[in-house]
Amino acid sequence: MKTLPTGLAAHVLLGSTTLAYVLKVVRKDAVVFAFTSADQNVTLSGVLYLAAPGLNISSIALTAGLSVDNLELTTLDDGSTFTRADVLGGRWNNADFTIGRYNQATPANELDVIMAGTIGQVQLQRGYIVAELRGLQQYLQQPVGNVTSKNCRARLGDAMCTVNLASYTVTGSVTTASSNGVFTDSSKAQAADYFNEGVLTWTSGPNNGLAQKVKTFASGVFTLSLPMISTIGVGNTFSVYAGCQKRLAQDCVAKFNNVLNFQGEPHLPGIDTVTQPMAFS
């Protein structure tokens, strides 16, 4: 059972209330956005919640079971908060959010948190931006356990893989750009395919802070899996780490010397072998 803060609980029991709602979003790049539905800014627990551009919270339905609490946040595409470049570049993906309510008359009273979770899909819709807010129950919907696979199930550099990404990370700059998804760094002399499936992060230019997976690499030419939202220019700097294509011999053994942490079963008999008729002599 949920217990309201004492001061807020007494206020809710009144016939007429002065409640207001707040939304705080913390993106993965640590940038914080905070808004209130009231007509004046308010500071709660050291966070300044802005009355502009405005916040409208309605129809919040919370479930008692394990169903995921979902809510959509709709805002104008005015280029002030949810900019097109940030949305299409993925800066808002998986950002943490908290929705709460407080008494405008006595904001010093405790904040009642009514929903928390992460931002899911963010879409552009004819002048509006719609963000999906997913409750914390979303984590309980994830499958638990592994199934067998020929290729490695770990992600390069994670706790199962243990490879130190810093040892395989290099920096560079663009010498020529063919498009927003293809560019050249003539100083890169690594073997063809070395950066395939690696992640490239921009450290300057209009895409600064954004990352994208490398689709192919050869002779200093990088082809990204998806084009960047902003133009890639000569002199833009980046960091990129070697890619892993989840293969035992070519990647885990020859490239990363990490065979003891390979998380796959490449030698497991396939279904054809398991179900083939037995030969009797």
N, C-alpha and C positions, 0 to 999 in steps of 0.2 A: 504494500500500500504506500502510495506517495504521500509525503508530509510537506505541506506548504510552509515557508518561512512564517514565523509568528505574526509579524506585522502585516504581511500580505494576506495571510489567512483571515485576519480580522476584517480587513478591507473588503475582501471578496464577499463576506457575509452581509455587507451592507446592501441596501436596495439599489443604490446608484454608485457606480465605481468610476474611477479615473485611470483605468488600466491602459497601458501602451505596450506595444511589442517591439522587440529589438532583434536584429539579425547580425551576427558576426561571422565573417568568412576569413579563414586563414589559408591562403594559397600555399602550394608546395615551395614557392620561392620566398616564403615567409612574409609576403606583403599582406597586411591586414586591412579589411574593409568592414565598417560597422555602421549600421543605420538604425534609426528609430522611426516608429509610426507616428510619434508625437510631432508637434509643430515647433519644438525647440530642441536644440542639441542637449544631450545629457551624458554625464560621465558616470559609469558604473564599474566598480572594481578596477579603476584605473584605465578603462577603455572609453574613448570618446565616441559616442554614437551620433551620427549626423542626421538632421532632419531632412536635409536635401541630398539627393533628388527625391526623397520620399519612399516610404515603404508601406505596402498594403498587405497585411497578413489576414487571411480569412479561410474558413473551411479546413482547419487543421483537424484531421481525424486520426487519433492514435489508437492502436490495437493493443489488446492485452496479451495476445498470443505471440507466435514467432513470425507472423506475417510482417513484411517490410513496410514501414511507414513511408509513404511517398508523398511528395508535395512538389508543385511546380512554382517557380518564381519567375514572373514575367516583368520585364523592364523595357523601356524604350531604348532603341539603338541610337543613343545620342552621342556616342563617342566619348563619354565622360568616365564611365566606370567599366562596363563590359565593352571594351573596344573590339572592333572586328578583328584586328590583328591578334589580340590576346585570345579571343575565342577560337579563331581558326588555328592559332598556333598551339593551342592546348594548355595555356597557362592556368585555366580554371579547372581543368580535369582533376578529379579526386581531391579538390580542396575541402578542408574541414569546415563545417558550419555549426552554429549553435543558435537556436531560436528560444527566446525567453520573454517574460512579461514582467512589468514592474508598475508601481503606483506613481503616476506623474506628480501627485501632490507631495509625496515623501519618497523621492528616488533613492534616498540613503538606505531605505529598507532593502533587504536582500532580494536578489534577482531570482525569479522562479524559472528554471530551465525546463522547457516543455518538449524540446526535440533537439537531437543532435545527430550528426552523421557526416556524409560526404556528398559532394556534388557529382552527379553522374553526367549524363549527356547535356551539352549546351548547344542549342540550335539557333540559327538565324531565321526569322520568319517575318518577311515583309515589314521591315522597320522595327520589329520587336526581337528581343532576345529571351529565349525560354530556357531556364536552367532546371534540371531535375534534381530535387533534394531527396537523398536516400537515407532512411533511418539506419541506426546502428545494427538493426537486425539483419541488414544486408550481409554482414560478415558471417552470420549463422547459416546462410544459404550456400556457402561455398562447400564444394565437395572435400571430404577428408580422406586421406589415404592416396596411394599411388597405384597405377596399373602398369603392367609391364610394357616396355617400349624398346624398340631397337636403338633409337637415339637417346641421348642424355636428356633427363627431365630437369636438371638443374639449370639455373640461369648463371651465365658467366659472372663470377665474382660474388655470388651469394653464399649463404652459410653452408650449403651442401657442396658447392663447387670449391670454395676457399681460395681460388686464384686471386692474387693481389692485382687489381686492375691498374694501380698506379705504375706497375712495372711494364705494362703494355700500352700505356697512354702516351701519345705524342701530341705536340701542338703544331700548328701550321697557319698559313695564310693563303688566300685565293690569289692566283696569278692570272687566271683567265676564267670567265664565267660564261657558259653557253646558255644557261637558263636558270630558273630558280631551283632546279633539281640536279643539274649537272655542272660541275666546275672542276678546275685543275689546280693542283698545287705542285709545281714542277720540282719542288725540293724533295718530294716523297718518292723514295726509291725502293720501297718494300715490294715484295713479290706480289704478283697478280692474285687477287682474292684475299689478300691478307686482312683487309678491313671488312670483308663481306660479313654482314650481320652484326657488325660493331655499331656503336652509337656515337654520333658526331654532335657536339654541343658548340654552339656559336658563342664566342667571347667578346665580339665587338660587332658593330654594324646594326642594321635595323632588326635583325633576328637575334640579337644578343640575349642569351639565356635560354633560347629555344633549342631543342634537341630533335634529331631525326635519325632513324636507322639507315645504315649504308647498305644499299642493294648490291652494288658491284664496285670493284676498285681494280684498276689496271693502269700502269704507266703514269701514275700521278693523277689520273682522272677518277673523281668520285661521282657516282650516280646514287642519289638518295632514293629511299623507298617511296617517299612522297615529296613533292616540291615544297619549298618553304613559302610561307605566306607573303613575306616581303622579299624585295629584290636582293640577290647575292651580288656583292660588288667586289672589284679588285681591291685587295688589301684587307678585306674582312678576315678576322682571325678566328680560329676554332681549336678545339681539342677533340681527339678521337682515339678510341681504344680498339685494339685488335678484335676481330669478330670470331665467334665460335659457331660453327654450323652443326654442333651436337654429335659429331662423328667420333668414333673411338680412335681409330688409327691416325687419321689426318689431323684431328684437332687435339684430343685429350693426350695422345701419346707424342706425336711429332711436334705439335705447336706449343702446348702448354705444359708438357711433362707432368700430367696430373691424373694419370690413369687410375690411381687408387681411389679417387673421388668421382669416377665416372658413374653416373646415375642411370644406367640403361642396361639392357640385357641383349646385346647384339648376337649372342650365340644360342639364345633360347630357340628350341625347335619351333617351327611355324605350324599352323593348323594342318597343312598338307602332310607334314611329317607325322604329326600326332595321330591323324585319322587314316593314314594309309594302311592297307591290309597287311597283315603279318605273313611272311613267307615261311612255310613249314617244309622241312626236308624229310 
